[in-house]
Amino acid sequence: MANVDDIKLSEIPTPERPKSISNPRRLFIKKTGKKLLQTISRIQTKQSLVPTTPFIGVEHFDFLPQFAENWEKIRDEAREVLKFRDDIPGFEDVSPDQYRIAKKNQWKTFVLHGFGTRLEKNAELAPYTTQLLETIPNLQTSWFSILAPGYHIPAHKGVTKGIVRGHLGLIIPKDYKKCRIRVGDEINPWQEGSLFVLDDTYDHEVWNETNEERVILLFDWDRPMKFWGRFLNGLMMRVMKMTAYYQDPKKNLADAEDRMEAAIKRAGANMEKLGD
């Protein structure tokens, strides 16, 4: 791992907030919610049964080795999904709150699970990956994360200490050291078939300084914690599901699934015509 001081960071202009999330009431709830989450996160840190470092050793999670062992099968399903690349939504299309870090469909997300719920139509396109993911205790989200050549995801933080995040390298640029993530003061490049776990409540950012696309499997699950940490996490998740932070992506994901399904049907119809 490299130290962040070894990398020169470029100045990124802050994009304008979309009107759809500029409602004063929504902004107030978001600001208040962040303060509450910070308090809860401090409690969850003390309740954690695994390290609370930026990167967490995979040895703390006995269900992870199967992902590295079967990464090629997962990669093959990702390649099938990528045949419909133009119909995969950008992260900002799924979650408007991500407008600052995701722009112009340069960071695409093909979601398999959202807030613990499987997206049935998307899951049909990656059945093996979906089945493997559902062996994870308390899985929350999962998606193929597709980063365009030359794109930089600005520094940002996750919302809760109650989850941890896995990254499995699937399709990685040949010059992999130029495709990397910083979490806190530590930097890791992705490699094909390599898996690491991180805590996204640390300040983190991503660079793909190559002319190739980067594809990983990204997935979140509940942090192993003592009773009160688990209790607070469950309560927080229930509250979040009542907010626009959850409801907007839920609707957008349903729309994206329908568009993908329509694209696949069109492709099938075109193949049939070619066969006539």
C-alpha positions as a Python dict, from the first residue, in 0.01 Angstrom:
ca = {
    (1, 'M'): (0, 0, 0),
    (2, 'A'): (122, 350, -79),
    (3, 'N'): (81, 657, 138),
    (4, 'V'): (-160, 923, 16),
    (5, 'D'): (113, 1187, 41),
    (6, 'D'): (290, 1015, -250),
    (7, 'I'): (8, 1112, -489),
    (8, 'K'): (-62, 1462, -617),
    (9, 'L'): (-435, 1533, -604),
    (10, 'S'): (-600, 1750, -870),
    (11, 'E'): (-856, 2016, -787),
    (12, 'I'): (-1206, 1899, -877),
    (13, 'P'): (-1478, 2166, -917),
    (14, 'T'): (-1791, 2095, -715),
    (15, 'P'): (-2087, 2031, -948),
    (16, 'E'): (-2422, 2199, -898),
    (17, 'R'): (-2673, 2017, -678),
    (18, 'P'): (-2963, 1872, -884),
    (19, 'K'): (-3298, 2046, -829),
    (20, 'S'): (-3457, 1711, -743),
    (21, 'I'): (-3265, 1697, -413),
    (22, 'S'): (-3262, 2070, -332),
    (23, 'N'): (-3587, 2074, -134),
    (24, 'P'): (-3518, 2260, 197),
    (25, 'R'): (-3696, 1993, 401),
    (26, 'R'): (-3490, 1719, 238),
    (27, 'L'): (-3167, 1909, 296),
    (28, 'F'): (-3257, 1963, 663),
    (29, 'I'): (-3335, 1593, 714),
    (30, 'K'): (-3011, 1495, 541),
    (31, 'K'): (-2802, 1734, 755),
    (32, 'T'): (-2970, 1625, 1078),
    (33, 'G'): (-2942, 1261, 980),
    (34, 'K'): (-2569, 1292, 921),
    (35, 'K'): (-2514, 1427, 1273),
    (36, 'L'): (-2719, 1143, 1421),
    (37, 'L'): (-2529, 885, 1215),
    (38, 'Q'): (-2197, 1025, 1337),
    (39, 'T'): (-2308, 971, 1697),
    (40, 'I'): (-2428, 618, 1621),
    (41, 'S'): (-2104, 542, 1436),
    (42, 'R'): (-1899, 626, 1744),
    (43, 'I'): (-2102, 375, 1943),
    (44, 'Q'): (-2072, 114, 1668),
    (45, 'T'): (-1695, 159, 1662),
    (46, 'K'): (-1682, 56, 2028),
    (47, 'Q'): (-1922, -233, 1960),
    (48, 'S'): (-1733, -372, 1659),
    (49, 'L'): (-1605, -730, 1672),
    (50, 'V'): (-1364, -672, 1380),
    (51, 'P'): (-1097, -404, 1335),
    (52, 'T'): (-1219, -49, 1263),
    (53, 'T'): (-919, 30, 1042),
    (54, 'P'): (-952, 165, 682),
    (55, 'F'): (-880, -180, 536),
    (56, 'I'): (-991, -491, 727),
    (57, 'G'): (-821, -828, 686),
    (58, 'V'): (-1028, -1080, 486),
    (59, 'E'): (-940, -1345, 748),
    (60, 'H'): (-1206, -1194, 974),
    (61, 'F'): (-1482, -1317, 738),
    (62, 'D'): (-1496, -1691, 674),
    (63, 'F'): (-1739, -1661, 380),
    (64, 'L'): (-1502, -1453, 163),
    (65, 'P'): (-1253, -1711, 26),
    (66, 'Q'): (-1517, -1855, -209),
    (67, 'F'): (-1534, -1521, -392),
    (68, 'A'): (-1164, -1516, -473),
    (69, 'E'): (-1174, -1887, -562),
    (70, 'N'): (-1461, -1837, -810),
    (71, 'W'): (-1381, -1490, -940),
    (72, 'E'): (-1360, -1602, -1304),
    (73, 'K'): (-1721, -1729, -1299),
    (74, 'I'): (-1829, -1394, -1154),
    (75, 'R'): (-1622, -1208, -1416),
    (76, 'D'): (-1785, -1408, -1697),
    (77, 'E'): (-2130, -1301, -1576),
    (78, 'A'): (-2013, -940, -1555),
    (79, 'R'): (-1899, -964, -1918),
    (80, 'E'): (-2248, -1079, -2020),
    (81, 'V'): (-2397, -778, -1842),
    (82, 'L'): (-2147, -547, -2016),
    (83, 'K'): (-2292, -645, -2354),
    (84, 'F'): (-2570, -403, -2257),
    (85, 'R'): (-2331, -138, -2127),
    (86, 'D'): (-2527, 154, -2276),
    (87, 'D'): (-2835, 54, -2075),
    (88, 'I'): (-2655, 28, -1740),
    (89, 'P'): (-2735, 340, -1534),
    (90, 'G'): (-2479, 580, -1397),
    (91, 'F'): (-2458, 598, -1017),
    (92, 'E'): (-2601, 950, -1029),
    (93, 'D'): (-2907, 814, -1216),
    (94, 'V'): (-2970, 558, -943),
    (95, 'S'): (-2902, 791, -649),
    (96, 'P'): (-2926, 1167, -720),
    (97, 'D'): (-2754, 1233, -386),
    (98, 'Q'): (-2431, 1110, -548),
    (99, 'Y'): (-2421, 1401, -794),
    (100, 'R'): (-2087, 1526, -657),
    (101, 'I'): (-1894, 1204, -711),
    (102, 'A'): (-2065, 1050, -1015),
    (103, 'K'): (-2101, 1246, -1339),
    (104, 'K'): (-2187, 1184, -1706),
    (105, 'N'): (-2235, 807, -1663),
    (106, 'Q'): (-1863, 760, -1603),
    (107, 'W'): (-1933, 539, -1301),
    (108, 'K'): (-2197, 281, -1388),
    (109, 'T'): (-2368, 47, -1143),
    (110, 'F'): (-2545, -279, -1224),
    (111, 'V'): (-2720, -350, -893),
    (112, 'L'): (-2806, -701, -775),
    (113, 'H'): (-2913, -620, -417),
    (114, 'G'): (-3027, -294, -262),
    (115, 'F'): (-3084, -250, 113),
    (116, 'G'): (-3110, -626, 156),
    (117, 'T'): (-3355, -679, -132),
    (118, 'R'): (-3267, -877, -445),
    (119, 'L'): (-3342, -711, -779),
    (120, 'E'): (-3502, -1009, -947),
    (121, 'K'): (-3464, -907, -1311),
    (122, 'N'): (-3100, -807, -1274),
    (123, 'A'): (-3026, -1119, -1072),
    (124, 'E'): (-3141, -1334, -1364),
    (125, 'L'): (-2849, -1198, -1566),
    (126, 'A'): (-2595, -1299, -1300),
    (127, 'P'): (-2742, -1607, -1128),
    (128, 'Y'): (-2416, -1758, -1004),
    (129, 'T'): (-2293, -1428, -860),
    (130, 'T'): (-2629, -1367, -694),
    (131, 'Q'): (-2635, -1714, -538),
    (132, 'L'): (-2282, -1669, -403),
    (133, 'L'): (-2363, -1325, -261),
    (134, 'E'): (-2662, -1463, -74),
    (135, 'T'): (-2436, -1684, 135),
    (136, 'I'): (-2314, -1365, 307),
    (137, 'P'): (-2480, -1306, 647),
    (138, 'N'): (-2685, -985, 647),
    (139, 'L'): (-2597, -879, 292),
    (140, 'Q'): (-2715, -523, 227),
    (141, 'T'): (-2608, -415, -123),
    (142, 'S'): (-2418, -556, -419),
    (143, 'W'): (-2341, -440, -769),
    (144, 'F'): (-2099, -457, -1058),
    (145, 'S'): (-1914, -127, -1033),
    (146, 'I'): (-1794, -9, -1375),
    (147, 'L'): (-1549, 280, -1390),
    (148, 'A'): (-1470, 455, -1717),
    (149, 'P'): (-1111, 513, -1837),
    (150, 'G'): (-955, 826, -1692),
    (151, 'Y'): (-1227, 885, -1433),
    (152, 'H'): (-1160, 1010, -1079),
    (153, 'I'): (-1414, 963, -800),
    (154, 'P'): (-1360, 1257, -560),
    (155, 'A'): (-1304, 1207, -188),
    (156, 'H'): (-1619, 1120, 6),
    (157, 'K'): (-1741, 920, 307),
    (158, 'G'): (-2003, 650, 361),
    (159, 'V'): (-2297, 705, 592),
    (160, 'T'): (-2269, 428, 850),
    (161, 'K'): (-2012, 231, 1047),
    (162, 'G'): (-2269, -48, 1061),
    (163, 'I'): (-2156, -203, 733),
    (164, 'V'): (-1828, -313, 578),
    (165, 'R'): (-1757, -332, 205),
    (166, 'G'): (-1590, -593, -13),
    (167, 'H'): (-1420, -525, -347),
    (168, 'L'): (-1343, -814, -583),
    (169, 'G'): (-1136, -733, -892),
    (170, 'L'): (-1291, -868, -1213),
    (171, 'I'): (-1174, -670, -1517),
    (172, 'I'): (-874, -458, -1428),
    (173, 'P'): (-651, -241, -1653),
    (174, 'K'): (-314, -395, -1743),
    (175, 'D'): (-136, -105, -1570),
    (176, 'Y'): (-324, -189, -1251),
    (177, 'K'): (-115, 31, -1024),
    (178, 'K'): (-273, 334, -1193),
    (179, 'C'): (-619, 207, -1099),
    (180, 'R'): (-650, 236, -724),
    (181, 'I'): (-848, 342, -419),
    (182, 'R'): (-740, 547, -119),
    (183, 'V'): (-909, 481, 215),
    (184, 'G'): (-786, 707, 492),
    (185, 'D'): (-408, 724, 443),
    (186, 'E'): (-375, 387, 270),
    (187, 'I'): (-389, 315, -103),
    (188, 'N'): (-464, -16, -272),
    (189, 'P'): (-471, -97, -645),
    (190, 'W'): (-722, -355, -771),
    (191, 'Q'): (-603, -681, -923),
    (192, 'E'): (-802, -948, -1104),
    (193, 'G'): (-922, -1214, -861),
    (194, 'S'): (-798, -1016, -561),
    (195, 'L'): (-1033, -926, -277),
    (196, 'F'): (-1010, -669, -1),
    (197, 'V'): (-1246, -529, 262),
    (198, 'L'): (-1274, -165, 362),
    (199, 'D'): (-1460, 71, 595),
    (200, 'D'): (-1612, 337, 370),
    (201, 'T'): (-1682, 580, 655),
    (202, 'Y'): (-1317, 679, 617),
    (203, 'D'): (-1250, 952, 362),
    (204, 'H'): (-1184, 767, 35),
    (205, 'E'): (-1141, 832, -336),
    (206, 'V'): (-1069, 643, -657),
    (207, 'W'): (-851, 693, -964),
    (208, 'N'): (-851, 512, -1297),
    (209, 'E'): (-557, 678, -1470),
    (210, 'T'): (-558, 431, -1761),
    (211, 'N'): (-732, 407, -2098),
    (212, 'E'): (-912, 88, -1994),
    (213, 'E'): (-1237, 20, -1810),
    (214, 'R'): (-1232, -114, -1454),
    (215, 'V'): (-1499, -359, -1332),
    (216, 'I'): (-1528, -493, -978),
    (217, 'L'): (-1792, -666, -769),
    (218, 'L'): (-1876, -436, -479),
    (219, 'F'): (-2084, -564, -187),
    (220, 'D'): (-2180, -450, 163),
    (221, 'W'): (-2281, -653, 467),
    (222, 'D'): (-2350, -578, 832),
    (223, 'R'): (-2042, -523, 1046),
    (224, 'P'): (-2010, -795, 1313),
    (225, 'M'): (-2094, -614, 1639),
    (226, 'K'): (-2207, -671, 1994),
    (227, 'F'): (-2577, -649, 2079),
    (228, 'W'): (-2620, -272, 2109),
    (229, 'G'): (-2428, -209, 1788),
    (230, 'R'): (-2652, -453, 1600),
    (231, 'F'): (-2963, -302, 1760),
    (232, 'L'): (-2871, 52, 1655),
    (233, 'N'): (-2780, -64, 1304),
    (234, 'G'): (-3115, -238, 1257),
    (235, 'L'): (-3304, 65, 1387),
    (236, 'M'): (-3108, 300, 1161),
    (237, 'M'): (-3174, 84, 853),
    (238, 'R'): (-3548, 84, 923),
    (239, 'V'): (-3550, 463, 953),
    (240, 'M'): (-3344, 509, 636),
    (241, 'K'): (-3594, 303, 437),
    (242, 'M'): (-3859, 568, 511),
    (243, 'T'): (-3650, 851, 364),
    (244, 'A'): (-3593, 978, 10),
    (245, 'Y'): (-3234, 853, 43),
    (246, 'Y'): (-3381, 502, 8),
    (247, 'Q'): (-3707, 563, -177),
    (248, 'D'): (-3554, 752, -473),
    (249, 'P'): (-3293, 485, -556),
    (250, 'K'): (-3557, 213, -509),
    (251, 'K'): (-3777, 367, -780),
    (252, 'N'): (-3482, 448, -1005),
    (253, 'L'): (-3351, 92, -979),
    (254, 'A'): (-3692, -49, -1077),
    (255, 'D'): (-3694, 180, -1382),
    (256, 'A'): (-3338, 78, -1471),
    (257, 'E'): (-3430, -291, -1444),
    (258, 'D'): (-3721, -237, -1685),
    (259, 'R'): (-3494, -59, -1935),
    (260, 'M'): (-3239, -338, -1919),
    (261, 'E'): (-3510, -600, -1967),
    (262, 'A'): (-3639, -412, -2272),
    (263, 'A'): (-3286, -385, -2416),
    (264, 'I'): (-3234, -761, -2379),
    (265, 'K'): (-3567, -834, -2551),
    (266, 'R'): (-3473, -602, -2839),
    (267, 'A'): (-3138, -776, -2875),
    (268, 'G'): (-3311, -1116, -2879),
    (269, 'A'): (-3560, -1001, -3141),
    (270, 'N'): (-3279, -869, -3360),
    (271, 'M'): (-3094, -1201, -3336),
    (272, 'E'): (-3410, -1384, -3442),
    (273, 'K'): (-3444, -1160, -3747),
    (274, 'L'): (-3084, -1227, -3843),
    (275, 'G'): (-3155, -1599, -3820),
    (276, 'D'): (-3458, -1583, -4051),
}
